[in-house]
């Protein structure tokens, strides 16, 4: 009988198109209970029916109680009847069992139409959100002004993203299996020794990846609009539409045509300078300036970077980040970023280029790019029927600066919450539906962001600390744990003995870094002045208290 029940419940699951809906039956008659979840999207406003058949092997069969708990009438009637027949056909139920079926939400049904959602922004976050919405039965509109946009981005993606987001291999420019970490004193450490022959970091060009994701969303009937979002009117009640104002460039004109669009919900995927975020008063955040040059180098020098990426650390390339040389199809991307000294970004870029000058000599700069990168999540990421994802929400990790995977993941997770909450576009959503995405996101990724924030504060604070950081990267155990976590986006359990060894080595590295820093501070000279005491340390003036804090 358990097999028959499983089959009937599987049919109920198939009748719901939402990929995140759960339908399962457990062969647990021996444990006196069978549970089936026909639509398990949230704990809020669910109806439940519990039907008990039989009380003992001598009691004979009893009919299931009347089933009237599922919303929308007889959507599941066929499957329910099949389940009832399966129980009756058995004749006798040897043990009592419980069937629990959860109903849908209380959202207002949409008469004669589907839920309408606008996705503002066509990067990885917007493309994945639009695709998921369209697949889930939502009428979807995605806005992107620059269809050939090339964001200044290293373009590294983890191995798991290729499979998880079904990316074709032909959009991967390079498969990086080796990395060099280069310290302020130009000591280099080879990273990647623990990778197996099938593991690599994918290198993509954003203009290629973004275009592919938009086209795929369009193939699922998402409406892709070449337009610039300007602003939106916030509705005064829970059922009125959002009115979006945008300039339409689909005709090819340099001057956009002003248009409006009414939608039920909005996903802001429009980057660090998000206009959607401003409209919902999402709050400000610190941001970095990323600067990158695409440099075409001679073929013989490109061979060096065939499967190799470089990362440079030091005060010269960035006071709080790193410089990079990442290989692309026929050129390299050379860049850096900073939060604390944005006006000096070109100076840091020149230093990064100089650190790599022997390996990129004879190169030609073919493109220059700059863009703000968020440093932490915004204070508000959901407001009523509007949600922020990707850079607009602030989902770029510190220390590593990774953002592509988290942008795509947040866009998909937000869209899934809307599909589930609207029952595949048949009902209105509200803020509680969108907050399911936020709760899931924070639970899954908050530890990652916190750990990388701590690492940046510990190891990027001074050149001696950066030397210690590069020294640590030479350890095979550090490399394995780091790459496993990065490539597969999972917390990898470590070996306790190796963890202790790593902790001791980390402490040792930090002690040496602290000693080097104190040694460098011996060169501090008092500067006579009529003003309060100042200390001159190299190129930086510190107050007396700041210097004492350093010591």
QUIKABEL-V258905 format. One record per residue. N is the residue number from 0. RES is the residue in one letter. D_CENTER is the distance of its C-alpha to the mean C-alpha in whole Angstrom. Layout:
# QUIKABEL-V258905
n=N res=RES d_center=D_CENTER
n=N res=RES d_center=D_CENTER
This chain:
# QUIKABEL-V258905
n=0 res=X d_center=44
n=1 res=X d_center=40
n=2 res=X d_center=39
n=3 res=X d_center=41
n=4 res=X d_center=38
n=5 res=X d_center=35
n=6 res=X d_center=36
n=7 res=X d_center=37
n=8 res=X d_center=34
n=9 res=X d_center=32
n=10 res=X d_center=33
n=11 res=X d_center=32
n=12 res=X d_center=29
n=13 res=X d_center=29
n=14 res=X d_center=30
n=15 res=X d_center=27
n=16 res=X d_center=25
n=17 res=X d_center=21
n=18 res=X d_center=19
n=19 res=X d_center=18
n=20 res=X d_center=22
n=21 res=X d_center=23
n=22 res=X d_center=27
n=23 res=X d_center=29
n=24 res=X d_center=32
n=25 res=X d_center=33
n=26 res=X d_center=37
n=27 res=X d_center=38
n=28 res=X d_center=41
n=29 res=X d_center=42
n=30 res=X d_center=40
n=31 res=X d_center=42
n=32 res=X d_center=38
n=33 res=X d_center=36
n=34 res=X d_center=33
n=35 res=X d_center=32
n=36 res=X d_center=29
n=37 res=X d_center=29
n=38 res=X d_center=26
n=39 res=X d_center=24
n=40 res=X d_center=21
n=41 res=X d_center=22
n=42 res=X d_center=25
n=43 res=X d_center=26
n=44 res=X d_center=29
n=45 res=X d_center=30
n=46 res=X d_center=33
n=47 res=X d_center=34
n=48 res=X d_center=37
n=49 res=X d_center=39
n=50 res=X d_center=42
n=51 res=X d_center=44
n=52 res=X d_center=46
n=53 res=X d_center=49
n=54 res=X d_center=50
n=55 res=X d_center=52
n=56 res=X d_center=53
n=57 res=X d_center=57
n=58 res=X d_center=55
n=59 res=X d_center=55
n=60 res=X d_center=52
n=61 res=X d_center=51
n=62 res=X d_center=49
n=63 res=X d_center=46
n=64 res=X d_center=46
n=65 res=X d_center=45
n=66 res=X d_center=41
n=67 res=X d_center=40
n=68 res=X d_center=37
n=69 res=X d_center=35
n=70 res=X d_center=34
n=71 res=X d_center=35
n=72 res=X d_center=38
n=73 res=X d_center=39
n=74 res=X d_center=35
n=75 res=X d_center=35
n=76 res=X d_center=39
n=77 res=X d_center=40
n=78 res=X d_center=37
n=79 res=X d_center=39
n=80 res=X d_center=43
n=81 res=X d_center=42
n=82 res=X d_center=41
n=83 res=X d_center=44
n=84 res=X d_center=46
n=85 res=X d_center=44
n=86 res=X d_center=45
n=87 res=X d_center=49
n=88 res=X d_center=50
n=89 res=X d_center=49
n=90 res=X d_center=52
n=91 res=X d_center=52
n=92 res=X d_center=49
n=93 res=X d_center=49
n=94 res=X d_center=47
n=95 res=X d_center=45
n=96 res=X d_center=42
n=97 res=X d_center=39
n=98 res=X d_center=37
n=99 res=X d_center=34
n=100 res=X d_center=33
n=101 res=X d_center=30
n=102 res=X d_center=31
n=103 res=X d_center=28
n=104 res=X d_center=27
n=105 res=X d_center=30
n=106 res=X d_center=28
n=107 res=X d_center=31
n=108 res=X d_center=31
n=109 res=X d_center=31
n=110 res=X d_center=34
n=111 res=X d_center=35
n=112 res=X d_center=31
n=113 res=X d_center=27
n=114 res=X d_center=25
n=115 res=X d_center=24
n=116 res=X d_center=20
n=117 res=X d_center=19
n=118 res=X d_center=16
n=119 res=X d_center=17
n=120 res=X d_center=15
n=121 res=X d_center=15
n=122 res=X d_center=12
n=123 res=X d_center=9
n=124 res=X d_center=8
n=125 res=X d_center=11
n=126 res=X d_center=13
n=127 res=X d_center=11
n=128 res=X d_center=11
n=129 res=X d_center=15
n=130 res=X d_center=16
n=131 res=X d_center=15
n=132 res=X d_center=17
n=133 res=X d_center=20
n=134 res=X d_center=20
n=135 res=X d_center=20
n=136 res=X d_center=23
n=137 res=X d_center=22
n=138 res=X d_center=24
n=139 res=X d_center=21
n=140 res=X d_center=21
n=141 res=X d_center=19
n=142 res=X d_center=20
n=143 res=X d_center=19
n=144 res=X d_center=22
n=145 res=X d_center=22
n=146 res=X d_center=21
n=147 res=X d_center=22
n=148 res=X d_center=20
n=149 res=X d_center=19
n=150 res=X d_center=16
n=151 res=X d_center=18
n=152 res=X d_center=15
n=153 res=X d_center=16
n=154 res=X d_center=14
n=155 res=X d_center=13
n=156 res=X d_center=11
n=157 res=X d_center=12
n=158 res=X d_center=14
n=159 res=X d_center=13
n=160 res=X d_center=10
n=161 res=X d_center=14
n=162 res=X d_center=15
n=163 res=X d_center=12
n=164 res=X d_center=12
n=165 res=X d_center=16
n=166 res=X d_center=16
n=167 res=X d_center=19
n=168 res=X d_center=21
n=169 res=X d_center=22
n=170 res=X d_center=19
n=171 res=X d_center=19
n=172 res=X d_center=21
n=173 res=X d_center=22
n=174 res=X d_center=21
n=175 res=X d_center=21
n=176 res=X d_center=23
n=177 res=X d_center=24
n=178 res=X d_center=23
n=179 res=X d_center=26
n=180 res=X d_center=25
n=181 res=X d_center=28
n=182 res=X d_center=29
n=183 res=X d_center=31
n=184 res=X d_center=34
n=185 res=X d_center=33
n=186 res=X d_center=33
n=187 res=X d_center=30
n=188 res=X d_center=29
n=189 res=X d_center=28
n=190 res=X d_center=25
n=191 res=X d_center=24
n=192 res=X d_center=27
n=193 res=X d_center=25
n=194 res=X d_center=24
n=195 res=X d_center=25
n=196 res=X d_center=27
n=197 res=X d_center=24
n=198 res=X d_center=21
n=199 res=X d_center=19
n=200 res=X d_center=17
n=201 res=X d_center=16
n=202 res=X d_center=17
n=203 res=X d_center=16
n=204 res=X d_center=18
n=205 res=X d_center=15
n=206 res=X d_center=18
n=207 res=X d_center=19
n=208 res=X d_center=15
n=209 res=X d_center=15
n=210 res=X d_center=18
n=211 res=X d_center=18
n=212 res=X d_center=15
n=213 res=X d_center=17
n=214 res=X d_center=20
n=215 res=X d_center=19
n=216 res=X d_center=18
n=217 res=X d_center=21
n=218 res=X d_center=23
n=219 res=X d_center=22
n=220 res=X d_center=24
n=221 res=X d_center=21
n=222 res=X d_center=23
n=223 res=X d_center=22
n=224 res=X d_center=24
n=225 res=X d_center=24
n=226 res=X d_center=24
n=227 res=X d_center=24
n=228 res=X d_center=23
n=229 res=X d_center=25
n=230 res=X d_center=25
n=231 res=X d_center=25
n=232 res=X d_center=28
n=233 res=X d_center=27
n=234 res=X d_center=29
n=235 res=X d_center=31
n=236 res=X d_center=31
n=237 res=X d_center=29
n=238 res=X d_center=30
n=239 res=X d_center=30
n=240 res=X d_center=28
n=241 res=X d_center=26
n=242 res=X d_center=28
n=243 res=X d_center=26
n=244 res=X d_center=27
n=245 res=X d_center=27
n=246 res=X d_center=28
n=247 res=X d_center=29
n=248 res=X d_center=29
n=249 res=X d_center=29
n=250 res=X d_center=33
n=251 res=X d_center=32
n=252 res=X d_center=34
n=253 res=X d_center=33
n=254 res=X d_center=34
n=255 res=X d_center=31
n=256 res=X d_center=33
n=257 res=X d_center=32
n=258 res=X d_center=31
n=259 res=X d_center=30
n=260 res=X d_center=28
n=261 res=X d_center=28
n=262 res=X d_center=25
n=263 res=X d_center=24
n=264 res=X d_center=20
n=265 res=X d_center=18
n=266 res=X d_center=14
n=267 res=X d_center=14
n=268 res=X d_center=11
n=269 res=X d_center=14
n=270 res=X d_center=13
n=271 res=X d_center=14
n=272 res=X d_center=17
n=273 res=X d_center=16
n=274 res=X d_center=20
n=275 res=X d_center=18
n=276 res=X d_center=17
n=277 res=X d_center=21
n=278 res=X d_center=22
n=279 res=X d_center=21
n=280 res=X d_center=22
n=281 res=X d_center=18
n=282 res=X d_center=20
n=283 res=X d_center=20
n=284 res=X d_center=18
n=285 res=X d_center=18
n=286 res=X d_center=17
n=287 res=X d_center=18
n=288 res=X d_center=20
n=289 res=X d_center=19
n=290 res=X d_center=22
n=291 res=X d_center=22
n=292 res=X d_center=25
n=293 res=X d_center=25
n=294 res=X d_center=28
n=295 res=X d_center=30
n=296 res=X d_center=32
n=297 res=X d_center=35
n=298 res=X d_center=35
n=299 res=X d_center=36
n=300 res=X d_center=34
n=301 res=X d_center=31
n=302 res=X d_center=32
n=303 res=X d_center=31
n=304 res=X d_center=28
n=305 res=X d_center=28
n=306 res=X d_center=25
n=307 res=X d_center=25
n=308 res=X d_center=22
n=309 res=X d_center=24
n=310 res=X d_center=22
n=311 res=X d_center=25
n=312 res=X d_center=25
n=313 res=X d_center=28
n=314 res=X d_center=29
n=315 res=X d_center=30
n=316 res=X d_center=27
n=317 res=X d_center=25
n=318 res=X d_center=26
n=319 res=X d_center=22
n=320 res=X d_center=20
n=321 res=X d_center=21
n=322 res=X d_center=22
n=323 res=X d_center=21
n=324 res=X d_center=23
n=325 res=X d_center=21
n=326 res=X d_center=23
n=327 res=X d_center=22
n=328 res=X d_center=25
n=329 res=X d_center=28
n=330 res=X d_center=27
n=331 res=X d_center=25
n=332 res=X d_center=22
n=333 res=X d_center=24
n=334 res=X d_center=22
n=335 res=X d_center=21
n=336 res=X d_center=20
n=337 res=X d_center=21
n=338 res=X d_center=21
n=339 res=X d_center=24
n=340 res=X d_center=26
n=341 res=X d_center=25
n=342 res=X d_center=29
n=343 res=X d_center=29
n=344 res=X d_center=26
n=345 res=X d_center=29
n=346 res=X d_center=31
n=347 res=X d_center=28
n=348 res=X d_center=27
n=349 res=X d_center=31
n=350 res=X d_center=31
n=351 res=X d_center=28
n=352 res=X d_center=30
n=353 res=X d_center=33
n=354 res=X d_center=31
n=355 res=X d_center=31
n=356 res=X d_center=34
n=357 res=X d_center=36
n=358 res=X d_center=33
n=359 res=X d_center=32
n=360 res=X d_center=36
n=361 res=X d_center=37
n=362 res=X d_center=34
n=363 res=X d_center=33
n=364 res=X d_center=31
n=365 res=X d_center=30
n=366 res=X d_center=27
n=367 res=X d_center=26
n=368 res=X d_center=22
n=369 res=X d_center=21
n=370 res=X d_center=18
n=371 res=X d_center=17
n=372 res=X d_center=14
n=373 res=X d_center=13
n=374 res=X d_center=14
n=375 res=X d_center=13
n=376 res=X d_center=12
n=377 res=X d_center=14
n=378 res=X d_center=17
n=379 res=X d_center=17
n=380 res=X d_center=14
n=381 res=X d_center=16
n=382 res=X d_center=19
n=383 res=X d_center=22
n=384 res=X d_center=20
n=385 res=X d_center=18
n=386 res=X d_center=14
n=387 res=X d_center=12
n=388 res=X d_center=8
n=389 res=X d_center=6
n=390 res=X d_center=9
n=391 res=X d_center=11
n=392 res=X d_center=10
n=393 res=X d_center=10
n=394 res=X d_center=6
n=395 res=X d_center=8
n=396 res=X d_center=9
n=397 res=X d_center=13
n=398 res=X d_center=16
n=399 res=X d_center=14
n=400 res=X d_center=12
n=401 res=X d_center=9
n=402 res=X d_center=6
n=403 res=X d_center=7
n=404 res=X d_center=5
n=405 res=X d_center=1
n=406 res=X d_center=4
n=407 res=X d_center=5
n=408 res=X d_center=4
n=409 res=X d_center=5
n=410 res=X d_center=7
n=411 res=X d_center=9
n=412 res=X d_center=9
n=413 res=X d_center=11
n=414 res=X d_center=13
n=415 res=X d_center=14
n=416 res=X d_center=15
n=417 res=X d_center=17
n=418 res=X d_center=19
n=419 res=X d_center=20
n=420 res=X d_center=21
n=421 res=X d_center=23
n=422 res=X d_center=24
n=423 res=X d_center=23
n=424 res=X d_center=24
n=425 res=X d_center=27
n=426 res=X d_center=27
n=427 res=X d_center=26
n=428 res=X d_center=23
n=429 res=X d_center=23
n=430 res=X d_center=21
n=431 res=X d_center=21
n=432 res=X d_center=19
n=433 res=X d_center=16
n=434 res=X d_center=16
n=435 res=X d_center=16
n=436 res=X d_center=12
n=437 res=X d_center=12
n=438 res=X d_center=14
n=439 res=X d_center=12
n=440 res=X d_center=9
n=441 res=X d_center=11
n=442 res=X d_center=13
n=443 res=X d_center=11
n=444 res=X d_center=9
n=445 res=X d_center=11
n=446 res=X d_center=13
n=447 res=X d_center=11
n=448 res=X d_center=11
n=449 res=X d_center=15
n=450 res=X d_center=16
n=451 res=X d_center=15
n=452 res=X d_center=16
n=453 res=X d_center=19
n=454 res=X d_center=19
n=455 res=X d_center=19
n=456 res=X d_center=22
n=457 res=X d_center=24
n=458 res=X d_center=24
n=459 res=X d_center=24
n=460 res=X d_center=26
n=461 res=X d_center=29
n=462 res=X d_center=30
n=463 res=X d_center=32
n=464 res=X d_center=29
n=465 res=X d_center=27
n=466 res=X d_center=30
n=467 res=X d_center=29
n=468 res=X d_center=26
n=469 res=X d_center=27
n=470 res=X d_center=29
n=471 res=X d_center=27
n=472 res=X d_center=25
n=473 res=X d_center=28
n=474 res=X d_center=28
n=475 res=X d_center=28
n=476 res=X d_center=26
n=477 res=X d_center=24
n=478 res=X d_center=23
n=479 res=X d_center=22
n=480 res=X d_center=20
n=481 res=X d_center=18
n=482 res=X d_center=18
n=483 res=X d_center=17
n=484 res=X d_center=15
n=485 res=X d_center=13
n=486 res=X d_center=14
n=487 res=X d_center=13
n=488 res=X d_center=10
n=489 res=X d_center=13
n=490 res=X d_center=16
n=491 res=X d_center=19
n=492 res=X d_center=22
n=493 res=X d_center=24
n=494 res=X d_center=28
n=495 res=X d_center=30
n=496 res=X d_center=32
n=497 res=X d_center=30
n=498 res=X d_center=28
n=499 res=X d_center=31
n=500 res=X d_center=32
n=501 res=X d_center=29
n=502 res=X d_center=29
n=503 res=X d_center=33
n=504 res=X d_center=32
n=505 res=X d_center=29
n=506 res=X d_center=31
n=507 res=X d_center=34
n=508 res=X d_center=32
n=509 res=X d_center=31
n=510 res=X d_center=35
n=511 res=X d_center=36
n=512 res=X d_center=33
n=513 res=X d_center=35
n=514 res=X d_center=38
n=515 res=X d_center=38
n=516 res=X d_center=36
n=517 res=X d_center=40
n=518 res=X d_center=42
n=519 res=X d_center=40
n=520 res=X d_center=41
n=521 res=X d_center=45
n=522 res=X d_center=45
n=523 res=X d_center=44
n=524 res=X d_center=47
n=525 res=X d_center=48
n=526 res=X d_center=49
n=527 res=X d_center=52
n=528 res=X d_center=51
n=529 res=X d_center=53
n=530 res=X d_center=49
n=531 res=X d_center=48
n=532 res=X d_center=47
n=533 res=X d_center=44
n=534 res=X d_center=43
n=535 res=X d_center=43
n=536 res=X d_center=40
n=537 res=X d_center=40
n=538 res=X d_center=38
n=539 res=X d_center=37
n=540 res=X d_center=39
n=541 res=X d_center=38
n=542 res=X d_center=40
n=543 res=X d_center=42
n=544 res=X d_center=40
n=545 res=X d_center=37
n=546 res=X d_center=39
n=547 res=X d_center=40
n=548 res=X d_center=37
n=549 res=X d_center=36
n=550 res=X d_center=39
